[in-house]
Amino acid sequence: MASRTRRPGAAPGAPDGSRRRRLPMRLLLPVLVLVALMAMLMLRGYVHSEILADHRIRSEASTDKVPEKILDGGPVIDTRSGRATSLKMPDRRLVLTFDDGPDPTWTPKVLDVLKKHHAHAVFFVTGTMASRYPDLVKRIVSEGHEVGLHTFNHPDLSFQSQKRIDWELSQNQLALAGAAGIRTSLFRPPYSSFADAMDDKSWPVTQYIGTRGYITVVNNTDSEDWQKPGVRQIIRNATPKNGKGAIVLMHDSGGDRHQTVQALDLFLPDMQDKGYKFDNLTEALDAPTAHTAVTGPELWKGKAWIFLVQASEHITDVLVVGLSIIGSLVIGRFVLMLLLSGIHARRVRRKDFRWGEPVTQPVSVLVPAYNEAKCIESTVRSLMASEHPIEVLVIDDGSSDGTARIVEAMGLPNVRVVRQLNAGKPAALNRGLANARHDIIVMMDGDTVFEPSTVRELVQPFGDPRVGAVAGNAKVGNRDSLIGAWQHIEYVMGFNLDRRMYDVLRCMPTIPGAVGAFRRSALERVGGMSDDTLAEDTDITMAMHRDGWRVVYAEKARAWTEAPESVQQLWSQRYRWSYGTMQAIWKHRKALVERGPSGRFGRVGLPLVSLFMVVAPLLAPLIDVFLLYGVVFGPTEKTIVAWLGVLMIQLVCAAYAFRLDRERMTHLISLPLQQILYRQLMYVVLLQSWITALTGGRLRWQKLRRTGVVEAPGGPVARQRTRSESDERRPVA
């Protein structure tokens, strides 16, 4: 049943003989995946101005420190030489400028209109938009337009330090280099206006921008298209007076710009007929181009930046789709569980409900045991209190702790011990089956105790000749610790409520090893217990379905099992369960294309099991990833409300499950913490199982440490644990 592993020695190369501590791959890979996902989310948040964005706008200040020649000058301000100069546009020369883009909807429309009328313009792009839509930047440049910087995140630079200004400029240039392979010397500050609006707060920024090699370009004609005043009003606002030249401010992003596009299509030919030319800024000033080609490492840095941004966009889109899918699956599963479990409960709790003729014949109870010395006595004594006639076969699977001797020393009637060399749980069960005397076989684990009525309730469904196997109601007996309480919630809500649903759908995936019953003829028809997988209980259940047998759930057949009491023990158990389930799904995959009962299970049961037990739990952490992101970077309130909504649905579902099982609601106090911590552990376990499966690894049975503390309610009083036994109960650290 279990494999004993050799304790590893000192790591090679350790001079003192000590072992070097290495982070296990089962932890390292999931951590790396989560870090990578968070990094992608952070990058996306950065280029969407959700992180590090500053949306403050400073009010007007005095103009005492601004030179008069700047206030009275033109819209082009050059402070690169340390002296402030300004330039105006020549008469009948118009420079159209478009801010805040490129936008995937409106920039192409603007470019189409400009191309239609053979006009050029200057696009002041933000780094965020250029990073997200690099192809549009490339098109702007290739069609002969100029590009200028408009910062990366569009902050009011009068609030920012010189270091932040340098960062905004360099990141904006990095995006341009990656998108179009150029640098530019043109710059327009966010929230800028006419030259005479320069004040004592914005002027120092303009001076500093000049020292970094940039020409500041404001405007002297504002279309005010951002207010959407109507096409005609936009044209009137954009038209200079008396044939003067001008730099015209428009926008190709930041909202609905259909009025801008319509106005542009009328404005261009009308002004061209009046003798105006629409040029780039440098063309209008007869100056060298503002663009400089980027080569070498700077170009590759830019391309790498664009690649990462695009990757973050695509990955985040996939995550959002995944989140939508998992949200729909979670809610759909909860609704389905509530609906079908209610149907199941009402059906089996009717006063006139009968499976068939009462089952009264004796049954054989098989107890496979490997090193269960601490539990086996309680297990066997609980069976002796059974209200149904039974024989008990304890199959000792090569125990080294005297398990068999303990049972033999009890000297109980109808209890036999069958010894074998260690060959695993499936072999032990098959050995017990070969020695059993009766036609109904009950199977239980060596760490489980039954209530007096358990066997009787478990075998009654065999009154229906179509029933080949019955799943009992496994419960956590040691629920007094936090990790035990979490597993208690999982057993009641996740396992038993699931079994009610699967019973109604006639595709129950697993008969728990702790409490299950089989018709001997059904077992023999499918070849008995198989060791092809590590989840022999799931394997045999799927085989039963494929052979045409009904598998049902007996809610009153309660068994109390000892759940793992440490994270390491829980990890080992769930790793084996999840990996074994994957093996069983793969083993029975041909059922998808077969006919008859096998095909029905393959096309109904296998997809549901794969979806709810393998795929959905793997995607579930997306909820927590987006929760963390939303709480830190916003929208915080909406994120918390959404998460509380999901938690409330889970709480309702859990409360209903507890009500059906007649459990106390007090344990649900730990449900929120379970959703935050316990689910992450299960996610990592499942991810590790996927890795093992995809890499062709082989997982072995691992024996869980038992304490023997579980007793059935109303059963024998638990013996007092010794200090050494108490020490072995490791609580969650």
Beta strands, then each sheet from edge to edge (+ up, - down):
strand 1: 76-78
strand 2: 85-87
strand 3: 93-101
strand 4: 121-125
strand 5: 146-149
strand 6: 182-184
strand 7: 186-187
strand 8: 215-217
strand 9: 221-222
strand 10: 246-251
strand 11: 277-278
strand 12: 291-293
strand 13: 363-369
strand 14: 390-397
strand 15: 415-420
strand 16: 440-443
strand 17: 448-450
strand 18: 467-476
strand 19: 516-519
strand 20: 550-561
sheet 1: 2+ 1- 8+ 7+
sheet 2: 5+ 4+ 3+ 10+ 9+
sheet 3: 5+ 4+ 3+ 11+
sheet 4: 6+ 12-
sheet 5: 15+ 14+ 13+ 16+ 19- 18+ 20+ 17-
end
